[in-house]
């Protein structure tokens, strides 16, 4: 069993699980609720770690291109864009960063529409599976499939361009 070490994330996961339980199973007998809640909570924890793993992979790839300060709200794409927009950097480094951003944007743009939509909603907008499914008008299983395929396709495209983590 996984343990969520960040208290804020743990509380968010529990809260989301409780909301899903009440939204989807309020009509069930009270005796069934603890087991249903346990399953919903386990799924939410697994989703959290899956998202964290993908986010970590992208952060590793992107942070190698820029320097992370001690900022908890670090967004490597915004940092790269800010560095690219400034005139204070080394011209060769700035050109390399602009090229990296272009390659990543092109790779995302080359994804099939549904994969791109699922990927951006889940990993850039940080919506959970249910929210993404609602936004896309599809099942949660479809969201998971689209995201998995998008991550694998992006990894292959970026690897083909010489970008590795």
N, C-alpha and C positions, 0 to 999 in steps of 0.2 A: 504494500500500500504506500502511496506517495504522501508526503507531508508538505503542505504549503507553508513555507517558513516566513513569508511576508504577511504580517497580521492584517494589513489593509486588504490585500488580495484574498486572504482567507475569508475575511468578513464579507467581501463582495461575492465570493463564490457561494457562501452559505445563504446570503440574502437572495441571490439569483435562483438558487435551488428551491428556497422556500416559496418564492413567487411562482416558479413553474409548478410546484406542487399544488398551490392554491388555485392557479389559473386552469390547470389541466385535470385535477383530480378532486376538486371540492365536493363532487357528488358521490365519491367513494365512501364506503364505511370506514369509520375511525380506526378500526383494527388493521386495515390495509395501509394506512398512511405511513407508519414508521418504515415499513419495508420499501414502499414507493419512494419516500424521501431519501433513504439510504442509496437507492439505485440512481436517482436523479443527482444526488450529491457526488457519487463516484464518477458519473459521466461528466459532470461539471469540472471536477478536478482533473480528469484526463484531458478534457478540452483545454483547460488552463495550461497544462504542461505541454500539450501539442503546440498551442499557439506560441508559448514561450520558446520552444525549441526552434520553430521556424523563424520567429523574430530574432532569436539569438544568431542563427545562421546568417540572416541578412545583415544584422548589425556587425557581425564579424567581418563579412565581406566589405561592407561600406566603411566601417571604422578604420580598416587598414588604409583607407584612402585619405582620411582626415584624422585629426587628433581629438579625442574625447576629453573634455574637461570634467570636473567633479560635479557636473550637472545631472540630476536625476531625470530631467526631462529631455535628455539628449536625443535628437533625431538626426541620424547621419545624413539623410537626404537634405534636410534644411541646412545643416552645417556645411555640406558640400556646396549647396547653392549659394549660401552666404559668402563662402570663401571665393567662389567663382565670380560672384557679383562685385567683390571688392577689388580695388586696384592695388592693394598693398602687398600682394603676394608675389612670389617668384613666377615670372611669365610661363616658364616650362611646366611648373607644378599646376598653375591655374589652367593651362591648356589640357593637361592630363586629367584634371578633375572634371572639366567640361566634357571631355571625351567619355569619361566614365559615366557621368550622368546621362549623356546621350545614348550610350550603349544600354544602360538599364532601362531608360524610357522606351527605347526601341524594342527591347526584349518584352517588356510588359505590353506594349502596343501590338506585338505579334501574337500574343495569346488569343485563342478563340474568345469571343465576346463574353460568354458566360463564365469562363475560367478567369478572365481579367476582372470581371465584376465581382466575383466571389473573393478572389485574392485581395483586391483593393479594399473591399468592405471588411473582410476579416482581419487583415494584417496591417493595413495602413489606417483604416478608420476604427479598428479594434472593436468591431461589433462581435457579439457572440454568435454561435451557430444559429440559434433561434431567430435573433434579430436579422441576421443575414438572409435566412430563409424567407422571413416575412418581407424583407425589402426586395428580394429577387422573385418572390411569388413561386417558390418551389419548396420541396421537402428539405429537412435538415440533412438527410442522407445525400441528397444531390449537392448541397453546399459542401459537405465533406469531400465528396468525389471531385467536384470542380476545383477545390483548393488543393487537394493532393496532386491532381494532374498539373495544375498551374505551377506549383512549387517545383515539381520534377522537370517540367518543360523549361522553366526559367533557369534552373540550375544547369541544364544541358546547354541552353543558349549562351549563358554567361561563361560556362566552361569552354565552349567552342571559341569564344572571343578572348580566351586567356585569362579570365577572371576566376580565381579560386579563393576559398576561405582559408 
